[in-house]
Amino acid sequence: MMLNKIPANTSLQSVLTYLVTSTKWGARNRALFAVRQQLRIKDIAQLTVSSVVNLDASIRRFVLAPDCTRFELSEATQAEVRRYLIARFDIGGDTLEPLLALDLDVSLFPTQKRCQFSPNTLAQHFSHLAKLIHQRFNATGRSRSAQNRSVSSTIPETVIGLTLSKLLTSLGVSQEYSP
């Protein structure tokens, strides 16, 4: 299962903090990113509130996918889902009990235009989030090819010339290289 791509030397907590402050849908994006650490995209797209909330208003420790695959939710993921539900349904306090009075058969992660993500749209959304995260947390902001060009341009031409001369000599070609 492919997980979120987190830049090197970046903690998950700093990424989650960035997500909650970066967009209008920050609470949803933060919860989506946390849930993606443990579930497949197709299963996240089909989640409903009732699939993650128990009848005693607690967050479930596992989620069953439609193909009967069982996914364990870590305590950190459960806390993120709890935080998201409190923000989404504008519940005062830390308890989810007021949620039990509502219809729980609604999508856990709605979009701006529809009641839920399709798996393809959700994959595109994760791709967009990954780009935002990498732009924010990469120190130089340069692409990998630009970094490779800058490294190769720091090699002096005389070293390149000497190396090519040795190569040509070892091949039996008697040409001199002049930079």
N, C-alpha and C positions, 0 to 999 in steps of 0.2 A: 504494500500500500504506500503510495507516495504522500508524503507529508508536506507541510508548508516549507518553503525554502527561506531559512533565516540567514542573513549575512553572517560571515565569520566574526567571531568576537563580539557578538550581539546577544544579549539575553532576551528570552521570550518576554519577560516583564517589560523591558523597554520598548519592544515592538508593540505590545498590547497598549501601553500608555500612549504611544504615538498614534495608534489607530483610533483610540477613543477621542483624541483631540483634533484629528486631521480632517474629518469629514462630517457632514450633517448626520449621517447614519453611523456615527462612531461607535455607539454601544452595540449595535447589531454587528458591525464589522469586527469588533473586538471578540464578541461571542462566537462569530463564525470562524475566526482564526483559531480560537482556542479549541472549538469542537473539531476543526479540521485536523488537529493533531492526533485524533483518535478514530474518526469516522471517514468513510469514503464519501466522495462528492454526491453520488447518486442517493446515498442514504441521508445525507444532510438535507438534500432538496425535498425529501419526503417527510421530514420530521414535523410532528405536530406538538402543540403544547402538552396534550395528554400523553404523548409518548415519552416525555421527560419528567412529568410531574406526577407523583404518587397521589393517592386519595387523601393522605394525611398532610398534603402541601409540602412535601419534601421532594428534593430532586432525586431521581432514580440513579442507582449506581451503575446501571447498564442499560443499553438500548438494543432492542431486537430489530434487525433489518427485515424487509419483506422476504428475503431469501433465508430467513432464520439464522443469520449470522449474529452472534452476540458480541457486542462491543462494550467493554468496560469503560466507564467514565471515571477519570481520576478525580480526586478531591478538588484540585485546582480547576478542572473543567466544570465540575458541578458548581463551584463558586461563581465561575464566569456566567454560566447559564442562569443561576439565581440572580446575579447582578443585572443581567440583561432583561429578565422577566420583570423585575421590579421597575426598571427604567421604562420598558416598553408599555406596561400596563399602568404606569404611574401610581404604583402602590406605595403608600407611606409606611415607613418602618422596614424591618428586616424579614418579616414573615410573609409567606406566600398565601396565607389563608384567604384573604379577599379574592384571590384568583379562582378559588373553588366555586364561587358564585357565578362565574362567567362561563361561557361556552369554551371548552378546552379543545374542541376538535377544529381548531384553526391552525394555520401554518405557523411554525415556530419563527421562521425568518421570512417575513413578507418583503416584497420589493416596493418601489415607489408606485409602480403602475399595476402590479398584479398581486394576487394574494400569496403567491409563493414563487420561488425560483424554479426554473427547469434545470435539470442537471447541466445542460450545455451553457446556459446563462450563468449558472453558478461557477462553472469552470472558468468562464471568461472573467467573471468578477474576481476570482482568486488570482488570475493572471494579472489583472489590473492592480490589485492590492500588492502583489509581489513586486511589480515595477515601482510603485510608490515607496515601498519599504526599502528596496535596494537603492533608490535615489536618495532617500533620507539617510541611510546608515552607511553607505559607501563613502569613505573618507575623501577620496579624490573626485569622485563623480565621473571619472573617465571610463570609457569602455575598455574591455580586455584587449582589443586589437590596438587601441591607442597606447595602452601601457606597454604592449610588446614592441611597438614602433619606437617608443622613447627609450626602451632598454637597448635595442639594437643600435640606435643612433648614438649611444654613448661609447661604443667601441671605436677606438681611433682607427683611421683609415690605414695607418702604417701597419697595425696589427693584422688587419684584414689582408693587406698586400703581402705581408710575410707569410701568412698562413696559406694564401693561394699559391705563392711561389714554392713553398715546400710541397704542396700537393702536386703541382705541375712537375716538379723535379722528381718526385717519387713515381710519377706516371711515365717518366722518361721524356717529357716534353721540355725542350730547352728554350722557353720564352721567359723573358723577364717581365714582371708586372710592375708598372709604374702608376701610382695613384694620381 
